[in-house]
Amino acid sequence: MLRERVSSPKTRDGNNTIEVKQFPGGFLAIAGSNAPSGLASRPIQIVIADEVDRYEASAGTEGDPVSLAEKRTTTFWNRKTIIVSTPGNEGTSKVAPEYESSTMERWNIPCPRCGEPQPLEWSGLLYKERASPIYKCAKCGGGFGEHEWKSQKGQWIAGHPERKTRGFHTTAMISAFVSWENLVEEWIYANEQSAKGNNEPLKVFINTRLAEVWMEPGEHVDEDELAKRKEPYVYRAPSGQPLPCDVPDGVLILTAGVDIQDNRAEIEVVGWGAEWESWGVEYGIIYGDPGGAEFWRGVDEYLLKTWEYGDGRKIGITTACVDSGGHYTSDVYRFTKPREHRKIYSIKGQGGDGVPMVSRATQNTRNRAMLFILGVDEIKGKILASLKIHTAGPGYCHFPLSPDTDDEQRRGYTD
């Protein structure tokens, strides 16, 4: 029994406290996401990060809590990191991108009639007058009740079996503790409340019952509409002849945003003119291991690049922000600290109402690198407002008609 393996609490026993329980063969340590000392104090073989979408954006001033805890597993060859969460909001969810980069496994149940395995989707549930809902097979179209579906033997099927990291998604549709009738009752109530302007019950249903990220109601940007904005950047020579150029005359400064992924850096360079008019200049990708020095040399060289106006004048990047919210928080800090004189800073996004667009800089306790917290909800609102402007001038967003402006760059504005 567990009681026999874990000793009774004793005064001044550091191995048996509320946060640490030691037993033969190992120990259990519990730490809060806002406590950097608890996340970085000892080597750990297995990290279980629960409800990560409810974590603080930073553990004190030291960066992403999950990344801090993961660093503790470095000394173990058989280390494991388990990330679990009910998803939160689109764009700020931590678990959603983790799942999307995994094997993306879902629990599939065979149809009682044709045997076709399939994940149960909410859209396939049919009900009338809130009673006796049935689920319609995606292949044969047969409709069967809850007991008929749940009595079948299911299996996990991966959407991307070639990937190394395993990820699993499940919903209340297959739960043994929640009936379909109860789910329908919750769904109808949530939609009734939403029609009255209260979206909270619907958000809870989407997050906790369907395990999907919540998308705030409002306007969204159409990718195809953005594609129509692409335009050639030209310079009018003294002769009147239009010549292609990297940077239009309206650009006064260049900025860069650097997003660090597990195998690359994605860098967007934007030109800014009077009254927040902007021009997309270049979208670059640097592949490599963010844990290695060669990768960061490549990022540094990119940020030292220059671009040309039509008359031959050159312009470089005035300031750059590097996202520290992924798995390489400490590496980002080490990169930005000695380059702060070049106005290259670490940033981290934080969602929620009332979070300002840019907060006052703090300093992490490791190398004292400056860290700016960005209010992603407010920033998204500003971007969407700018994309509603359809005439060149104050606030308008230009996109270049060139190979550098690919679908990924435009898609970044729609996410």
C-alpha positions in Angstrom: 0.0 0.0 0.0 1.0 3.6 -0.6 0.9 4.4 3.2 3.6 1.8 3.8 6.0 3.3 1.2 5.7 7.0 2.3 6.8 7.7 5.8 4.6 9.7 8.3 5.2 13.4 8.5 7.9 14.3 11.0 9.1 17.6 12.3 12.1 19.0 10.4 12.1 16.2 7.9 12.9 17.8 4.6 12.1 14.6 2.7 8.5 14.5 3.8 6.7 17.8 3.5 3.6 19.0 1.8 5.5 19.6 -1.4 8.0 16.7 -1.3 7.3 13.0 -0.6 10.3 10.7 -0.7 9.9 6.9 -1.0 12.1 3.9 -1.9 13.1 4.3 -5.5 12.3 7.9 -6.0 10.4 11.0 -4.8 7.4 13.2 -5.7 7.9 16.9 -5.8 5.0 19.3 -6.3 5.7 22.9 -7.5 3.5 25.8 -8.5 3.9 27.3 -12.0 4.8 30.7 -10.4 7.5 29.4 -8.2 10.9 29.3 -10.0 12.8 27.8 -7.1 10.5 24.8 -7.0 10.8 24.3 -10.8 14.6 24.5 -11.0 15.8 23.0 -7.7 16.6 19.3 -8.5 17.1 16.8 -11.3 13.8 15.2 -12.3 13.3 12.1 -14.5 9.6 12.5 -15.2 7.8 15.9 -15.4 4.0 16.1 -15.3 2.7 19.5 -16.1 -1.0 19.6 -15.4 -3.4 22.3 -16.6 -0.7 24.2 -18.4 -3.2 26.6 -20.0 -3.8 28.0 -16.5 -0.1 28.6 -15.8 1.4 32.0 -15.3 3.2 33.4 -18.4 6.5 33.4 -16.5 7.7 31.7 -13.3 8.6 34.9 -11.5 10.9 36.6 -13.9 12.7 33.4 -15.1 10.5 32.5 -18.1 8.2 29.7 -19.2 7.4 27.3 -16.3 7.2 24.2 -18.5 10.6 25.0 -20.1 12.1 25.5 -16.7 10.8 22.2 -15.4 11.9 20.4 -18.6 15.5 21.6 -18.2 15.6 19.5 -14.9 15.3 16.3 -17.0 18.5 16.9 -18.9 20.7 14.4 -17.0 18.3 11.4 -17.6 18.5 9.4 -20.8 15.0 8.0 -20.3 13.4 11.3 -19.3 9.8 12.0 -20.0 7.7 15.2 -20.1 3.9 14.9 -19.9 1.9 18.0 -20.7 -1.8 17.8 -19.8 -4.5 20.5 -20.0 -8.0 21.6 -20.8 -7.4 24.0 -23.6 -7.9 27.7 -23.1 -8.1 30.6 -25.6 -7.0 30.4 -29.2 -3.6 32.0 -29.7 -2.5 31.8 -26.1 -3.1 28.1 -25.4 0.1 26.3 -24.4 -1.3 22.8 -24.9 -2.8 23.3 -28.4 0.5 23.9 -30.2 2.1 20.9 -28.3 -0.7 18.7 -29.5 -0.6 20.0 -33.1 3.1 19.1 -33.3 2.5 15.6 -32.0 1.2 12.3 -33.4 -2.3 13.8 -32.8 -4.0 10.6 -31.7 -7.7 10.4 -31.1 -9.9 7.7 -29.7 -11.8 6.0 -32.5 -14.9 3.9 -32.1 -16.1 1.5 -34.8 -19.6 2.0 -36.2 -22.1 -0.6 -34.8 -23.2 -1.2 -38.3 -20.3 -0.9 -40.8 -17.4 -1.1 -38.4 -15.7 2.1 -39.7 -13.5 3.5 -36.8 -14.0 7.2 -36.2 -13.6 9.8 -33.5 -17.0 11.0 -32.2 -17.5 14.6 -33.3 -20.0 16.9 -31.7 -21.3 17.8 -35.1 -22.3 14.2 -35.7 -24.7 14.1 -32.6 -28.4 14.4 -33.6 -31.1 15.2 -31.0 -34.7 16.2 -30.9 -36.4 17.9 -27.9 -33.3 17.3 -25.8 -34.0 13.5 -25.5 -32.5 10.3 -26.8 -29.6 11.7 -28.9 -28.1 9.5 -31.6 -24.8 9.7 -33.3 -24.6 9.4 -37.1 -21.8 7.3 -38.7 -19.5 9.4 -40.9 -19.4 6.5 -43.5 -22.6 4.6 -43.7 -24.9 7.3 -42.2 -26.4 4.9 -39.6 -27.7 6.5 -36.4 -27.2 4.7 -33.1 -27.7 5.5 -29.5 -25.1 6.2 -26.8 -25.0 2.7 -25.4 -24.5 1.1 -28.8 -21.5 3.4 -29.6 -19.9 3.2 -26.2 -20.2 -0.6 -26.0 -17.9 -0.9 -29.0 -14.1 -1.6 -28.6 -12.2 1.6 -29.5 -8.6 2.3 -30.3 -6.2 5.3 -30.5 -5.5 6.3 -34.1 -2.7 8.8 -34.9 -3.2 11.5 -37.5 0.6 11.8 -37.8 2.2 8.4 -36.8 5.6 9.5 -38.2 6.1 12.1 -35.5 8.2 11.3 -32.4 6.1 13.0 -29.7 2.9 11.3 -28.8 -0.2 13.4 -28.3 -3.8 12.5 -27.4 -7.1 14.3 -27.6 -10.4 13.1 -26.1 -13.7 14.7 -25.3 -16.7 14.2 -23.0 -18.4 12.4 -25.9 -16.8 9.1 -24.9 -16.9 9.7 -21.1 -18.4 7.0 -18.9 -19.4 9.8 -16.4 -21.3 12.2 -18.6 -24.3 11.2 -20.7 -25.1 12.6 -24.1 -28.4 13.8 -22.8 -26.6 15.9 -20.2 -24.2 17.2 -22.8 -27.2 18.3 -25.0 -28.8 20.1 -22.0 -25.5 22.0 -21.4 -25.1 22.8 -25.1 -28.6 24.2 -25.4 -28.3 26.3 -22.2 -24.9 27.6 -23.3 -26.3 28.7 -26.7 -29.3 30.3 -25.0 -27.0 32.3 -22.8 -24.8 33.2 -25.7 -27.8 34.7 -27.6 -28.3 37.0 -24.6 -24.7 38.2 -24.7 -23.2 35.9 -22.1 -20.6 33.6 -23.7 -19.1 32.2 -20.5 -21.2 28.9 -20.5 -20.4 28.3 -24.2 -16.7 28.9 -23.5 -16.8 26.4 -20.7 -18.5 23.8 -22.9 -16.1 24.3 -25.8 -13.0 24.1 -23.4 -14.0 21.4 -20.9 -16.5 19.2 -22.8 -15.1 19.3 -26.4 -11.5 20.0 -25.4 -11.1 22.7 -28.0 -9.6 26.1 -27.8 -12.0 29.0 -27.4 -12.1 31.6 -30.2 -13.4 35.0 -29.0 -16.4 36.1 -31.1 -15.6 38.9 -33.5 -14.2 39.6 -36.9 -11.6 37.4 -38.5 -9.4 37.9 -41.5 -9.9 36.1 -44.7 -6.6 34.7 -46.1 -7.7 35.3 -49.7 -8.5 38.9 -49.0 -5.0 39.4 -47.6 -3.5 37.8 -50.7 -5.3 40.5 -52.8 -3.3 43.2 -51.0 0.0 42.0 -52.4 1.6 44.8 -54.3 5.0 45.5 -56.0 7.2 47.9 -54.2 8.5 50.4 -56.7 10.7 53.5 -56.8 10.1 56.3 -59.2 13.5 57.1 -60.7 14.2 60.8 -61.7 13.4 59.7 -65.3 9.9 58.7 -64.1 10.6 55.0 -64.7 9.2 52.7 -61.9 12.0 50.4 -60.6 11.5 47.5 -58.1 12.9 48.1 -54.6 13.2 46.3 -51.2 11.8 49.2 -49.2 9.4 51.9 -50.3 10.1 55.5 -49.6 7.4 55.7 -46.9 9.3 53.4 -44.6 11.1 55.2 -41.8 12.3 52.3 -39.6 12.5 48.5 -39.7 11.5 46.2 -36.9 11.8 42.4 -36.6 9.8 39.8 -34.7 11.6 36.5 -34.1 9.6 33.3 -33.2 11.7 30.4 -31.9 10.4 26.9 -32.8 12.0 23.6 -31.9 13.9 23.4 -35.2 13.9 26.9 -36.6 13.5 30.6 -36.2 10.9 32.5 -38.2 11.6 36.2 -38.6 9.4 38.8 -40.0 10.8 42.2 -40.9 8.3 45.1 -41.1 8.7 48.7 -42.2 6.9 51.4 -40.4 5.9 54.9 -41.7 4.0 57.8 -40.4 0.9 57.2 -38.3 1.4 53.4 -38.1 1.3 52.6 -41.8 3.3 49.4 -42.3 5.0 47.4 -45.1 5.9 43.8 -44.9 9.5 43.6 -46.1 10.8 40.1 -45.7 9.9 36.8 -44.0 12.9 34.6 -43.3 13.3 31.1 -41.8 16.6 29.9 -40.2 16.7 26.1 -39.6 18.8 24.6 -36.9 18.9 23.6 -33.2 18.0 26.5 -30.9 20.2 24.9 -28.3 23.3 25.4 -30.3 25.6 28.4 -30.8 25.6 28.1 -34.7 21.8 28.6 -34.8 22.0 31.8 -32.8 24.9 33.1 -35.0 22.6 32.7 -37.9 19.8 34.7 -36.2 22.3 37.4 -35.3 23.6 37.7 -38.8 20.1 38.0 -40.1 19.3 40.8 -37.7 22.4 42.6 -39.0 21.2 42.6 -42.6 20.3 45.7 -44.5 17.7 46.4 -47.2 17.8 49.0 -50.0 15.5 51.9 -51.0 15.1 52.4 -54.7 17.8 55.1 -54.8 20.4 52.9 -53.2 20.2 54.0 -49.6 20.4 51.2 -47.1 18.3 50.7 -43.9 18.8 48.1 -41.1 16.7 46.8 -38.3 16.1 49.4 -35.6 14.7 47.0 -32.9 13.9 43.3 -32.7 11.8 41.2 -30.3 12.6 37.5 -29.7 9.8 35.3 -28.3 11.0 33.5 -25.1 7.7 31.6 -24.5 8.8 28.3 -26.0 11.2 25.5 -25.0 14.3 27.7 -25.3 13.6 30.5 -22.8 17.1 30.5 -21.3 18.8 30.4 -24.7 16.7 33.4 -25.8 17.8 35.3 -22.7 21.4 34.5 -23.3 21.0 35.8 -26.9 19.3 39.1 -26.1 21.1 40.2 -23.0 24.4 41.2 -24.7 22.5 42.7 -27.6 20.2 45.0 -25.7 22.3 48.0 -26.8 21.1 47.1 -30.3 17.5 47.2 -29.0 17.1 43.4 -29.2 14.8 42.3 -26.4 13.1 39.1 -25.0 9.3 39.1 -25.0 6.6 36.8 -23.8 2.9 37.0 -24.8 0.1 36.9 -22.2 -3.6 36.8 -22.8 -6.5 38.1 -20.8 -8.5 41.2 -20.3 -6.7 44.2 -19.0 -3.2 43.1 -20.0 -1.6 46.1 -21.6 -0.1 45.9 -25.1 3.4 46.4 -23.7 4.2 46.1 -20.0 7.2 47.7 -18.2 10.3 45.6 -18.6 11.4 43.2 -15.9 14.7 41.3 -15.6 15.1 37.6 -15.1 17.2 36.5 -12.2 19.7 34.4 -14.3 21.5 36.9 -16.5 19.3 40.0 -15.9 18.0 40.1 -19.5 15.2 42.5 -20.0 11.8 40.8 -20.6 8.7 42.6 -21.9 5.3 41.1 -21.5 3.0 41.7 -24.4 -0.8 41.7 -24.2 -1.7 39.4 -27.1 -5.4 40.1 -26.9 -4.9 43.9 -27.3 -2.3 43.4 -30.0 -4.6 41.2 -32.0 -7.4 43.8 -31.7 -5.0 46.4 -33.1 -4.0 44.2 -36.0 -7.6 43.3 -36.9 -8.5 47.0 -36.8 -5.6 47.8 -39.2 -6.6 45.1 -41.6 -10.1 46.7 -41.8 -8.5 49.7 -43.4 -8.7 49.3 -47.2 -7.0 52.5 -48.4 -3.2 53.2 -48.2 -2.4 55.7 -45.6 -2.5 55.8 -41.7 -2.7 52.3 -40.2 -2.8 50.5 -43.5 -0.9 47.2 -43.9 1.0 46.6 -47.2 2.2 43.2 -48.3 4.9 42.8 -51.0 4.3 41.0 -54.3 7.5 38.9 -54.0 8.5 35.3 -53.2 9.3 36.4 -49.6 5.6 36.9 -48.9 4.4 33.4 -48.7 1.2 31.8 -47.3 2.7 31.4 -43.9 3.3 35.1 -43.5 -0.3 36.0 -44.4 -1.6 33.2 -42.3 0.1 34.7 -39.3 -2.4 37.5 -39.4 -5.4 35.2 -39.5 -4.4 33.0 -36.5 
